Amino acid sequence: MLSPTHDEAAKRLDRLADRLRVVGPRLAARQSAEAAELIAQVRAGLQRIADLTADADGEPRRPLPVLKAHALADQALVLGNDLLKGGERSDVFRVEAVAAILAVHDLV
């Protein structure tokens, strides 16, 4: 049985992807320092999600490809779903996973 925390993270992940589908292209079109910084923060958050997944799966950490802003929603969904799918993961890991998703969600 999945915890309520997991369910909330899955909902936030879907909302994050929806938001990035709108905000990502708008930020890229602005071409301002503030927009570039926010995109960089989102990418850093996505890297954190990828790193947590790699750690949990016993895989080496790898840098994420730098995708254009309009592709960040799909990247977030793939990474977030990989992070949340693990059934053999500890409660401590799940709390960390949820926190990583919420941190990116709160950026946008």
N, C-alpha and C positions, 0 to 999 in steps of 0.2 A: 504494500500500500504506500502510495506517495504521500509525503507530508504536506500540510497546508503551505508550508514555506516553499516547497517545490512548485506547487500549483500557482502560487502567487508569482514566483519567478517566471514561470512559463507564460503567464498572462502579461507580465511586464516585458518579457522578451518580445512577444507579439506586438505590444504597444510601441516598444522601442523601434522595431522594424518599420512599423507604419509611420512613425514619426520621422525616421531617417529617410524614408522614401520621399517625404515632402521637404524636410529641412536640408538634407544633404545637397541636392542640386541648387537650392537657394543659396546656401553658404558658398558653394563653389562659384556661383555666378557673381557674388559680391566682390570677390577678389580683394578683401580687406585683411588687415593684420588680425583683427578680432575673429573674423570668419576662419582664417587659416589656423589660428590658435585653437578654436573650438573643434575643428576637424582633427587637429593633432591630438587633442585630448580624447576624442572619441576613439581614434585609432589606438592610442595608448591603453584605453580601457578594453578594447577588443583584444589587444595583445595580452593583457592580464588574463582575460577569459581563456585565450589559447594556451597560455602558460599553465594555468590551473588544470586544464584538461590534460595536457601533456604530463604534468606531474602525477595526476591521478591514474593515468594509463601506463605510467612507467616509461614514457617515451621522452626523447630529448626535446628540449624547447627549441622552437624554430621561429625566426622572424616571419611575421605575416607579410604577404605581398601588399604593397601600397596600391590600393585600388582607387579609382576616381570616386568622388563623393557620392555619385548616384548609385554606386554599387555597395555602399556601406550597409544598407539594410539587409541585403542578401548575405553579406559576410557576417553580420551580427547574428542572423538566424541560424546559419550553419554552425558557427562557433558556439552559440548559446545552447542549441539543441545537443551538440556533442557534449557539452559540459553537463547538462542536466540528465543525460540518458543513463549514466552509470548507476547500476543497481547495487554494486558491491562497495559503494563509497560510504565513508563514515559520516556521522552527523556533523562533525566539525567541518569536514570538507563541504558538505551541503550548505552550511551557513556561509562559508567563504564564497562558494559559487553564487549563491543568491546575492550576497553583498556586491560581488563583481558586476553582475547583471544590473542590479539597481543603481550602482554608481554610474554606469554608462547611460542608463535610462534617465537619471536625474540631470545629466549634462544637457540633454536636448528636451 
